[in-house]
Amino acid sequence: MKKTNSVKGQRSLIQRIALAPYSVWALLFIVVPLIFIAYYAFTDLDYHFTTENITRFFTTTSLVADGEGTREVRTYVLIFLRSLKLAVISTAICLLMAYPFAFLLTKAKPRTQSILITLIMIPMWMNFLIRTYAWMTILQDTGILNGLLGMLHLGKVHIIGTESAVVIGMVYDYLPYMILPLYSIMAKMDERLIEAAYDLGCNGAGVFRRVIWPLSLPGVLSGIEMVLIPSISTFYISQKLGNGKFYLIGDAIEGQYVANNLHFAAAIAFVLMIVLLIGMAFLQRAANKRVAA
């Protein structure tokens, strides 16, 4: 008994030592920056406590022209909702594309899996800016897409400067972050559970609803987090593919930072962080209930 406890103690010590570098890294580059963001968000230029920066996010208004004239809107709330809309659309598209691909990938031969995973990873080896510029070349009026449409006598489409272009850029840049978590979870599924479901009379839809989907939920949640968060906070994609016409929350943060309004920039980032944390907590709770059911 004492020997068993000694072995467990040694394993625990080794695990703590192994986790130490990550713990230090997380403290320095995750926890400390978040503390600074909160500190700047709740202080003024003289570093006195204030809630004015947070209040400003919710109360600043501006006039927006529409078909019926002009109307007053809450500027940063509107920008946040626009960012959320595009991020949710791109995340949903990524999930719809990645889920069947990841599932089929687990059924492929090991060599085929290695090749396909490498192909998925290759775009991630290239610089983010280069990938975005590549889509500018493809989607612009004189780009590759319109060239192909012209060869097929299908006319031209104007994409750069639209929400569709921004969504395309988000999907392309963040799709691998949806595929890899799903593949990682699906590859560990117990095939015997799926076989048992068929043996008990479930059809394909029933097996998916009762077995495959619940087992893959951790990968789904991880993929949603890894795609939604960078999508909602991006600014370079909207600037280049949106042609500056779609001002997203990431653009607002960058603009305030460039203007040296660090406290308000931190306040915007803080509000965004809190909203995302609350949203992810509700999503996790709903998923846990779904699995338990």
C-alpha positions, -999 to 999 in steps of 0.1 A, spaced: 0 0 0 28 24 9 46 15 -23 15 23 -43 11 57 -26 48 64 -32 45 56 -69 14 79 -72 33 106 -54 62 103 -78 38 105 -108 21 135 -93 55 152 -88 66 144 -124 32 157 -138 36 190 -119 71 194 -132 60 186 -167 32 212 -165 54 239 -150 66 254 -183 30 256 -196 18 271 -163 45 298 -165 37 305 -201 0 307 -194 6 331 -165 29 354 -184 10 355 -218 -26 348 -208 -34 358 -172 -11 389 -170 -23 405 -202 -59 399 -192 -52 416 -159 -37 446 -178 -68 448 -201 -91 449 -171 -69 475 -154 -69 498 -184 -106 493 -190 -115 505 -156 -91 534 -153 -89 569 -169 -59 588 -183 -47 595 -148 -51 558 -139 -80 565 -115 -108 540 -112 -137 547 -136 -165 529 -154 -168 556 -181 -150 535 -207 -174 506 -203 -204 530 -203 -191 547 -234 -192 514 -253 -229 511 -246 -240 547 -249 -220 562 -278 -244 569 -307 -241 580 -343 -263 587 -373 -267 560 -400 -282 566 -434 -307 540 -448 -334 539 -474 -358 560 -453 -333 587 -442 -311 587 -412 -315 570 -378 -296 571 -346 -279 539 -335 -256 528 -306 -223 528 -325 -203 501 -308 -232 479 -300 -241 479 -337 -205 471 -347 -204 443 -322 -237 428 -335 -224 430 -371 -192 413 -360 -212 386 -342 -234 380 -372 -205 375 -396 -186 353 -370 -216 331 -364 -222 327 -402 -185 318 -408 -185 294 -378 -216 277 -390 -202 272 -425 -170 259 -410 -189 234 -389 -211 222 -418 -180 217 -440 -157 203 -413 -180 178 -396 -186 153 -425 -150 158 -437 -136 149 -402 -159 119 -399 -150 106 -433 -113 113 -425 -115 89 -395 -128 61 -419 -99 65 -443 -67 44 -443 -39 57 -421 -18 68 -450 -47 87 -466 -54 103 -432 -18 115 -429 -18 130 -464 -52 148 -459 -41 162 -425 -9 175 -441 -30 192 -468 -52 208 -442 -21 220 -423 -2 234 -453 -22 267 -455 -16 273 -418 22 272 -425 18 304 -447 15 338 -432 -20 350 -424 -15 382 -444 -4 363 -475 -35 341 -474 -57 371 -471 -40 389 -501 -44 357 -521 -82 359 -516 -81 395 -527 -65 384 -559 -91 357 -564 -122 377 -555 -115 412 -570 -132 423 -602 -102 414 -623 -94 383 -603 -92 346 -610 -129 340 -601 -143 365 -626 -117 353 -651 -132 318 -650 -167 331 -651 -158 352 -681 -144 321 -699 -177 303 -692 -196 334 -704 -214 337 -670 -207 374 -666 -190 389 -636 -197 392 -599 -186 419 -575 -174 403 -543 -146 424 -528 -162 449 -504 -192 427 -494 -200 407 -463 -196 375 -485 -160 383 -491 -153 387 -454 -171 354 -446 -151 336 -473 -119 349 -458 -129 338 -423 -139 304 -434 -107 298 -454 -84 310 -426 -102 293 -397 -116 261 -412 -86 240 -401 -92 250 -365 -127 234 -369 -115 202 -387 -86 193 -363 -106 192 -330 -134 173 -346 -110 148 -361 -92 144 -328 -124 135 -310 -140 114 -337 -108 93 -341 -112 82 -305 -149 71 -308 -156 35 -298 -168 18 -330 -185 -8 -308 -211 18 -296 -220 26 -332 -223 -11 -340 -244 -17 -309 -268 11 -319 -273 -5 -353 -278 -39 -337 -305 -24 -314 -325 -12 -344 -313 24 -350 -312 36 -385 -284 60 -398 -302 91 -385 -308 76 -351 -272 65 -348 -260 100 -356 -285 116 -332 -280 92 -303 -244 82 -306 -221 100 -330 -233 136 -323 -232 133 -284 -198 117 -286 -185 144 -309 -198 174 -289 -165 181 -272 -149 185 -306 -178 206 -318 -175 230 -288 -137 232 -291 -140 239 -329 -166 266 -323 -145 283 -297 -114 282 -320 -133 296 -350 -158 320 -334 -134 339 -311 -108 348 -338 -136 355 -363 -155 379 -341 -123 398 -332 -106 399 -366 -98 432 -383 -74 425 -411 -98 403 -431 -125 430 -429 -101 457 -439 -88 439 -470 -117 417 -482 -143 441 -469 -125 470 -486 -130 491 -455 -168 490 -458 -175 467 -429 -162 481 -396 -160 452 -372 -152 451 -334 -116 442 -341 -113 473 -363 -127 494 -335 -101 480 -310 -73 485 -335 -85 520 -344 -86 531 -307 -52 516 -301 -37 533 -331 -52 566 -319 -35 559 -285 -69 556 -267 -56 526 -248 -82 527 -220 -112 527 -244 -95 500 -266 -91 479 -235 -127 485 -225 -140 473 -259 -117 442 -256 -129 436 -220 -166 438 -230 -160 414 -259 -141 390 -237 -169 389 -211 -196 384 -237 -177 356 -253 -170 339 -219 -207 341 -210 -218 327 -244 -193 299 -242 -204 290 -207 -241 288 -218 -230 267 -248 -210 243 -226 -239 240 -202 -264 232 -229 -240 207 -244 -235 190 -210 -273 187 -206 -276 173 -241 -250 146 -234 -266 138 -200 -300 134 -217 
